[in-house]
Amino acid sequence: MSDVNVQVSYDDLIPNNVNLSEDRRLKRALEEWHPGYIDWWKNQGPDGFQEAQVYLRTAVGVDPAGWAKFGYVKMPEYRWGILLAPQEEDRKIAFGRHKGEPAWQEVPGEYRSLLRRLIVVQGDTEPASVEQQRHLGATCPSLYDLRNLFQVNVEEGRHLWAMVYLLQKYFGRDGREEAEAMLRRHSGDADKPRLLGAFNEATPDWLSFFMFTYFTDRDGKMQLASLAESGFDPLSRSCRFMLTEEAHHMFVGESGVSRVVQRTCEAMKTAGIDDPFDVEAVRKLGVIDLPTIQKKVNFHFAVTLDLFGAEVSTNAANAFNAGLKGRFQETKIDDDHQLDNSTYPVMKYVDGEFRAVDEPALNAINARLRDDYVKDAAGGVKRWNKLIAKIGVDFDLALPHQAFSRRIGEFAELSVTPGGIVVGEDAWQAQRDEWLPSKEDLEHINSLMKPVQEPGQYASWIAPPKVGIDNQPGDFEYVQLAS
């Protein structure tokens, strides 16, 4: 490792390892941006809990001793920091036309616009998810879950800070304008929506939140991992540290869905209900039936696949060629990392069937990243099914076909069932409620969304966690609500 400043600076309540106190221009820019951020947090962040004391983890350094400091804090007073992974000595660009050259410490002029766009798109997703989840606190199933929601929220806020730091530090006036614009766009706003479609969808209930953090935050993992390969070293280092926090978000999602599934299956066994498709009987138990959970899987998986963009993309090829955004685990891939003469099989619908069609690997960067995502997402589904089988219920959750309910890419114009059968649009619409949450499904879920705010207590539709946060006891008061 090179000699890198890892001392924590507390000036302006911004933990950092980027010598902020010595960079007067950057410090002044962030001081000007900070009040607008706090206004955004108070107006668009968690609604009704700004004065609550929340048992949160705060990162004040990148070493093990500084990464996870636990304590009570009011969220508007949370110390959002700017923390980069340690700099690798003599790091080289690992892919693209600049492969083997020293990683850039400053923005390469020829790629300035493309690099700024990559940072802005990533940065825009961070506050968007906070906005999508701002009303969930009112229906929390427990203080444990409420705290996990807020931990995810403040870390998404810190990820916004990470991207704003890059914009303010390296892109001058353009960067400052982009940083301000990210506070003006809002999820679902008719006039100024967020940049990506999935981040304008509502998150109306806690099952949606768990699915979002499992599926959509997993897209975040894949995107951050690709950007962590960047030849622009400050972006790489920012994303490498962000990945440590993204892992917690996916844990919240996977464990949340597991606990919903567990509670449903246990309630069925206790009541002597063997048929998971006896939805009416299962719902009377005050839980979410497994077919509805499957519909939620279908919805969130399909929406998230659209985030990867068109499977064949010249924009993705340009970013790879430029050395700005690599592939998932780029350095572990056994090829020349330039792809000039390589192909990659891309699933397409050709002559009435789905088949793999070889495309130039450079143009198929998005398709490969999506395929890596699907493999990664399948792991949690397998674990959910093992839990269902262990309790003794005959039901398997499954990822739908990749062409199901798509709006972007190769399959946007097709009407495809979760099993991968192409049907007419009328037939698809006639069966839609069998595959995606219906009005009745959503009404049932919503009927269960009643707040549980007593320490150690949980809503009827979700099981308690196996262990507490920071090894706290089961009745720990994770959120001290303002009186």
C-alpha positions as a printed Julia matrix, in Angstrom:
483×3 Matrix{Float64}:
   0.0     0.0     0.0
   1.14    3.56   -0.62
   1.35    6.21    2.03
  -2.28    7.32    2.27
  -3.89    9.57    4.83
  -6.13    7.37    6.94
  -6.51    9.79    9.84
 -10.08   10.8    10.52
 -10.87   14.49   10.16
 -13.8    15.71   12.23
 -13.99   19.25   10.89
 -17.52   20.06    9.8
 -18.65   16.66   11.1
 -17.44   14.97    7.91
 -15.3    11.91    8.69
 -12.9    11.61    5.77
  -9.57   10.33    4.54
  -9.28   12.73    1.59
  -7.48   15.6     3.36
 -10.63   17.67    3.32
  -9.29   20.24    5.8
  -6.39   21.0     3.43
  -8.52   21.36    0.28
 -10.15   24.73    0.82
 -11.95   24.85   -2.53
 -13.52   21.42   -2.04
 -14.34   22.13    1.58
 -16.08   25.36    0.63
 -18.05   23.61   -2.15
 -19.23   20.89    0.24
 -20.13   23.46    2.89
 -22.32   25.21    0.32
 -23.95   21.93   -0.73
 -24.46   20.57    2.8
 -27.42   22.81    3.87
 -29.35   21.8     0.76
 -28.63   18.17    1.53
 -29.96   18.53    5.08
 -33.07   20.27    3.75
 -33.53   17.41    1.29
 -33.09   14.85    4.09
 -35.66   16.54    6.31
 -38.18   16.96    3.47
 -37.59   13.75    1.51
 -35.98   11.42    4.05
 -37.68    9.24    6.7
 -41.02   10.87    7.43
 -41.92   11.4    11.08
 -38.67   10.14   12.62
 -36.27   13.04   12.29
 -36.13   13.51   16.09
 -35.89    9.82   16.99
 -32.69    8.47   18.51
 -31.62    5.57   16.29
 -28.98    2.95   17.1
 -26.92    3.37   13.93
 -23.55    2.3    12.64
 -21.35    5.17   11.5
 -18.24    4.73    9.39
 -15.46    7.08   10.53
 -12.58    5.26    8.85
 -11.85    2.44    6.42
  -9.9     0.27    8.85
 -11.75   -2.35   10.96
 -11.65   -0.12   14.03
 -13.26    2.8    12.24
 -15.72    1.15    9.91
 -18.55    0.4    12.36
 -19.08    2.72   15.32
 -22.48    1.99   16.92
 -24.46    4.49   18.94
 -27.68    6.48   19.18
 -27.99    9.48   16.89
 -30.72   11.63   15.37
 -30.59   11.02   11.64
 -30.22   14.7    10.58
 -27.13   14.74   12.83
 -25.64   11.57   11.32
 -22.03   12.06   10.27
 -22.02   11.34    6.55
 -18.4    10.93    5.62
 -16.17   10.78    2.55
 -14.17    7.58    2.77
 -12.15    5.92    0.03
 -10.61    2.47    0.14
  -6.82    2.61    0.6
  -4.89    3.48   -2.53
  -3.12    0.59   -4.22
   0.5     1.35   -4.99
   1.28    1.48   -8.72
  -2.25    0.4    -9.66
  -2.69   -0.24  -13.39
  -5.79   -0.05  -15.56
  -6.92   -3.66  -16.0
  -9.03   -3.49  -19.18
  -9.88   -1.6   -22.33
  -7.6     0.24  -24.72
  -5.58    1.67  -21.81
  -4.91   -1.71  -20.22
  -1.56   -1.73  -18.43
  -1.29    2.05  -18.14
  -1.13    3.71  -14.68
  -4.55    4.34  -13.17
  -5.66    7.95  -13.5
  -5.59   10.19  -10.43
  -7.17   13.04  -12.4
 -10.02   12.98  -14.91
  -8.76   12.1   -18.4
  -9.89   14.99  -20.56
 -11.08   12.9   -23.5
 -13.46   10.96  -21.23
 -14.64   13.79  -19.02
 -18.26   13.81  -20.19
 -18.67   10.02  -20.19
 -17.12    9.68  -16.73
 -19.29   12.43  -15.3
 -22.4    10.73  -16.67
 -21.45    7.41  -15.05
 -20.98    9.11  -11.68
 -24.23   11.08  -11.96
 -26.34    8.03  -12.86
 -24.88    6.04   -9.96
 -25.24    8.99   -7.59
 -28.84    9.63   -8.58
 -29.93    6.16   -7.45
 -28.76    6.74   -3.86
 -31.16    9.51   -2.75
 -33.89    8.01   -4.94
 -34.19    4.89   -2.79
 -34.37    7.02    0.37
 -37.28    8.92   -1.17
 -39.0     5.7    -2.21
 -38.83    4.41    1.37
 -39.59    7.6     3.3
 -43.08    6.58    4.5
 -42.26    3.01    5.55
 -41.44    3.93    9.15
 -45.12    4.5     9.89
 -45.85    0.78    9.36
 -42.69   -0.82   10.77
 -43.11   -4.46   11.85
 -40.62   -3.97   14.71
 -38.02   -1.56   16.08
 -35.35   -3.94   14.76
 -36.68   -3.55   11.22
 -37.21    0.19   11.66
 -33.57    0.58   12.62
 -32.45   -1.51    9.63
 -34.5     0.71    7.33
 -32.84    3.8     8.74
 -29.37    2.23    8.52
 -29.96    1.56    4.83
 -31.24    5.12    4.39
 -28.29    6.88    6.0
 -25.84    4.71    4.08
 -27.56    5.52    0.8
 -27.13    9.13    1.88
 -23.43    8.53    2.44
 -23.16    6.95   -1.0
 -24.63   10.15   -2.41
 -21.91   12.05   -0.54
 -19.3     9.77   -2.14
 -20.48   10.6    -5.64
 -20.93   14.3    -4.85
 -17.37   14.39   -3.54
 -16.13   13.13   -6.91
 -18.25   15.65   -8.8
 -17.19   18.57   -6.59
 -13.52   17.58   -6.48
 -12.9    16.74  -10.12
 -15.52   18.37  -12.34
 -15.57   22.04  -11.37
 -18.7    24.03  -12.12
 -20.27   21.15  -14.05
 -19.82   18.93  -11.04
 -21.34   21.45   -8.66
 -24.38   21.83  -10.92
 -24.82   18.05  -11.13
 -24.57   17.78   -7.34
 -27.32   20.37   -6.91
 -29.49   18.67   -9.54
 -29.42   15.41   -7.58
 -31.19   17.21   -4.74
 -33.82   18.68   -7.07
 -34.9    15.44   -8.76
 -37.3    13.3    -6.75
 -38.52    9.73   -7.09
 -41.8     9.57   -8.99
 -41.92   13.34   -9.6
 -43.86   14.02  -12.8
 -41.64   16.95  -13.78
 -38.24   16.01  -12.34
 -38.12   12.24  -11.87
 -35.08   10.19  -11.02
 -32.98    9.09  -14.0
 -33.72    5.34  -13.91
 -37.21    3.87  -14.07
 -36.94    1.44  -11.14
 -36.15    4.36   -8.87
 -39.44    6.04   -9.69
 -41.49    3.02   -8.58
 -43.3     3.19   -5.24
 -42.16    1.14   -2.24
 -45.58    0.91   -0.56
 -45.01   -1.85    1.99
 -42.34   -3.72    3.88
 -42.35   -6.78    1.66
 -41.59   -4.41   -1.22
 -38.75   -2.95    0.84
 -37.25   -6.37    1.48
 -37.58   -7.3    -2.19
 -36.05   -3.96   -3.2
 -33.05   -4.39   -0.92
 -32.57   -7.96   -2.13
 -33.05   -7.46   -5.86
 -32.47   -3.8    -6.66
 -29.64   -3.23   -4.2
 -28.04   -6.3    -5.75
 -28.01   -4.4    -9.04
 -26.29   -1.68   -7.02
 -23.68   -4.23   -5.97
 -23.05   -5.24   -9.59
 -22.81   -1.64  -10.79
 -20.52   -0.61   -7.93
 -18.32   -3.66   -8.5
 -18.01   -2.71  -12.18
 -17.17    0.89  -11.32
 -14.69   -0.34   -8.69
 -12.65   -1.66  -11.63
 -12.46    1.86  -13.11
  -9.17    3.24  -14.36
 -10.15    6.51  -12.66
  -8.7     5.65   -9.29
 -10.78    7.97   -7.04
 -13.99    6.4    -8.43
 -12.59    2.91   -7.96
 -11.62    3.6    -4.37
 -14.99    5.23   -3.58
 -16.93    2.26   -4.93
 -14.75   -0.32   -3.21
 -15.64    1.14    0.16
 -19.3     1.56   -0.77
 -19.48   -2.17   -1.49
 -18.85   -2.93    2.19
 -22.06   -1.1     3.05
 -24.06   -2.46    0.11
 -23.58   -5.95    1.54
 -25.63   -4.96    4.6
 -28.47   -3.7     2.41
 -28.71   -7.05    0.63
 -28.59   -8.83    4.0
 -31.6    -6.76    5.1
 -33.42   -7.9     1.97
 -32.53  -11.57    2.02
 -33.08  -12.0     5.76
 -36.28   -9.94    5.6
 -37.82  -12.14    2.92
 -36.6   -15.23    4.8
 -38.37  -14.09    7.95
 -41.62  -13.41    6.04
 -41.42  -16.84    4.42
 -40.61  -18.51    7.74
 -43.54  -16.92    9.53
 -45.96  -17.9     6.75
 -44.8   -21.51    6.67
 -44.82  -21.86   10.46
 -48.33  -20.41   10.65
 -49.52  -22.85    7.97
 -48.05  -25.84    9.81
 -49.56  -24.75   13.12
 -52.97  -24.33   11.5
 -52.71  -27.64    9.63
 -52.88  -26.01    6.18
 -50.97  -28.13    3.65
 -52.01  -26.37    0.45
 -50.05  -23.1    -0.03
 -52.45  -22.16   -2.83
 -55.37  -22.04   -0.38
 -54.73  -18.32   -0.28
 -57.89  -17.35    1.58
 -57.21  -19.76    4.44
 -53.55  -18.71    4.71
 -54.4   -15.01    4.75
 -56.79  -15.51    7.64
 -53.71  -16.41    9.7
 -52.46  -12.84    9.42
 -49.52  -13.7     7.14
 -48.54  -13.21    3.49
 -49.26  -16.28    1.36
 -46.46  -17.81   -0.65
 -48.04  -17.25   -4.1
 -48.18  -13.52   -3.38
 -44.54  -13.58   -2.29
 -43.77  -15.23   -5.64
 -45.6   -12.43   -7.46
 -43.45   -9.9    -5.61
 -40.34  -11.81   -6.68
 -41.56  -11.68  -10.28
 -42.18   -7.93  -10.15
 -38.94   -6.83   -8.5
 -36.75   -9.16  -10.54
 -38.19   -7.91  -13.84
 -37.98   -4.24  -12.86
 -34.38   -4.68  -11.74
 -33.32   -6.43  -14.96
 -34.36   -3.3   -16.84
 -31.76   -1.34  -14.86
 -29.03   -3.1   -16.83
 -30.17   -1.35  -20.0
 -30.1    -2.8   -23.51
 -28.28   -6.12  -23.71
 -26.33   -4.91  -26.74
 -25.03   -1.41  -26.06
 -22.44    0.84  -27.67
 -22.49    3.08  -24.57
 -21.39    0.2   -22.36
 -18.76   -0.73  -24.95
 -17.42    2.82  -24.95
 -17.18    2.91  -21.14
 -15.3    -0.41  -21.15
 -12.99    0.58  -23.99
 -12.19    3.82  -22.22
 -11.22    1.98  -19.05
 -13.94    3.69  -17.02
 -16.28    0.8   -16.13
 -15.24   -2.84  -16.2
 -17.09   -6.1   -15.84
 -18.05   -7.79  -12.59
 -14.84   -9.18  -11.05
 -12.91   -8.07  -14.13
  -9.49   -9.2   -12.96
 -10.75  -12.76  -12.31
 -11.98  -13.23  -15.9
  -9.7   -15.35  -18.06
  -9.45  -13.38  -21.3
  -7.41  -10.51  -22.77
  -9.61   -7.83  -21.07
  -9.81   -5.88  -24.33
 -12.34   -8.02  -26.24
 -11.49   -6.76  -29.72
 -12.03  -10.22  -31.26
 -14.2   -11.86  -28.62
 -17.88  -12.81  -28.66
 -20.44  -13.35  -25.92
 -23.73  -15.3   -26.16
 -26.71  -12.99  -25.74
 -30.21  -14.4   -25.25
 -32.58  -13.23  -28.01
 -35.96  -14.24  -29.39
 -35.28  -15.53  -32.89
 -37.65  -17.41  -35.21
 -40.13  -18.17  -32.45
 -37.69  -19.32  -29.8
 -35.25  -18.0   -27.22
 -31.68  -18.77  -28.14
 -28.15  -17.57  -27.44
 -26.76  -15.44  -30.26
 -23.07  -14.59  -30.35
 -22.49  -10.85  -30.29
 -19.22   -8.9   -30.15
 -18.24   -9.14  -26.48
 -17.6    -5.39  -26.32
 -21.18   -4.66  -27.27
 -22.52   -7.31  -24.86
 -21.06   -5.84  -21.64
 -24.56   -5.16  -20.26
 -25.75   -8.66  -21.13
 -22.81  -10.23  -19.32
 -23.35   -8.1   -16.23
 -27.05   -9.01  -16.22
 -26.18  -12.71  -16.5
 -23.79  -12.36  -13.56
 -26.59  -10.68  -11.62
 -29.07  -13.47  -12.35
 -26.61  -16.08  -11.05
 -26.01  -14.01   -7.94
 -29.72  -13.41   -7.29
 -30.53  -17.11   -7.65
 -28.54  -17.93   -4.51
 -30.95  -16.28   -2.11
 -33.95  -17.92   -3.78
 -32.33  -21.32   -3.2
 -31.86  -20.48    0.48
 -35.5   -19.4     0.79
 -36.58  -22.71   -0.73
 -34.4   -24.68    1.68
 -36.16  -22.89    4.53
 -39.6   -23.68    3.09
 -38.66  -27.36    2.68
 -37.18  -27.55    6.17
 -40.46  -26.37    7.69
 -42.28  -28.94    5.58
 -44.3   -26.9     3.08
 -44.52  -28.06   -0.54
 -43.72  -24.87   -2.46
 -40.78  -23.51   -4.45
 -40.07  -19.87   -5.17
 -38.42  -19.2    -8.53
 -36.97  -16.39  -10.57
 -39.16  -15.74  -13.63
 -37.82  -15.98  -17.16
 -35.54  -13.08  -18.04
 -37.95  -11.96  -20.76
 -40.92  -11.69  -18.39
 -42.52   -8.26  -18.0
 -39.62   -6.32  -19.5
 -39.75   -2.7   -20.65
 -36.17   -2.22  -21.83
 -33.94   -4.27  -24.11
 -34.42   -7.29  -26.36
 -37.69   -8.4   -24.79
 -39.48   -5.06  -24.3
 -41.97   -5.73  -27.1
 -42.72   -9.33  -26.12
 -45.47  -10.71  -23.89
 -43.79  -13.56  -22.02
 -45.02  -15.71  -19.13
 -42.84  -16.31  -16.05
 -42.15  -19.76  -17.5
 -40.77  -18.26  -20.72
 -43.7   -18.82  -23.1
 -44.45  -16.05  -25.58
 -48.19  -15.29  -25.73
 -50.37  -12.58  -27.21
 -50.74   -9.29  -25.38
 -54.43   -9.92  -24.68
 -53.7   -13.35  -23.23
 -50.89  -11.92  -21.1
 -53.12   -9.19  -19.71
 -55.84  -11.71  -18.98
 -53.44  -13.67  -16.77
 -51.48  -10.75  -15.37
 -52.92  -11.08  -11.86
 -51.67  -14.67  -11.71
 -48.08  -13.47  -12.14
 -47.87   -9.97  -10.67
 -49.43   -8.54   -7.49
 -53.13   -7.82   -8.03
 -55.14   -5.1    -6.36
 -56.45   -7.69   -3.9
 -52.93   -8.92   -3.15
 -51.73   -5.41   -2.41
 -54.79   -4.7    -0.27
 -54.06   -7.79    1.82
 -50.42   -6.84    2.29
 -51.42   -3.3     3.16
 -53.93   -4.59    5.73
 -51.04   -6.2     7.61
 -48.89   -3.08    7.64
 -49.61   -1.99   11.22
 -46.79   -0.49   13.26
 -45.23   -2.5    16.08
 -43.08   -0.2    18.21
 -42.6    -2.12   21.45
 -39.04   -3.43   21.98
 -38.78   -7.13   21.24
 -42.22   -7.36   19.6
 -42.89   -8.28   15.95
 -45.84   -8.05   13.58
 -47.87  -11.2    12.92
 -46.51  -11.63    9.4
 -42.77  -11.71   10.11
 -40.52  -13.89   12.31
 -37.96  -12.38   14.7
 -34.32  -12.34   13.54
 -31.93  -15.03   14.69
 -29.51  -12.54   16.26
 -29.65   -8.89   17.23
 -27.7    -6.01   15.72
 -24.3    -5.55   17.32
 -25.14   -8.61   19.47
 -27.86   -6.71   21.32
 -30.52   -8.67   23.27
 -33.94   -9.46   21.8
 -35.75   -6.67   23.65
 -33.2    -3.97   22.79
 -34.7    -0.55   21.99
 -33.15    0.02   18.57
 -35.13    3.22   18.02
 -36.0     5.6    20.83
 -39.05    7.38   19.52
 -39.45   11.08   20.15
 -42.23   11.8    22.64
